[in-house]
Amino acid sequence: MVMFAVDLSRARWRKSSRSDTGSGGNCVEVAFAATVTAVRDSKEPHGPKLIFTAAQWRQFLTTTQRGDLD
């Protein structure tokens, strides 16, 4: 695992259109910053974030679109 610092202080977070906003749970937000994509739980905006490189993000999207994580 490689650890590196990413400045997300100016990131514009967007809530997933598939988030379960009706019951107040399962909300995911994503931000695109410079060379990475960040994902966080909208209920904990100051909590931990998952950081993906461009290649990792593409692989994640491909994997989820195929239903491999269902």
Protein Blocks (a to p, Z undefined) as FASTA:
>chain_A
ZZddddfklpccdddfkbcfknopaiacdddehjaccdddfklmmlccddddfklmmmmm
mmmmnopmZZ
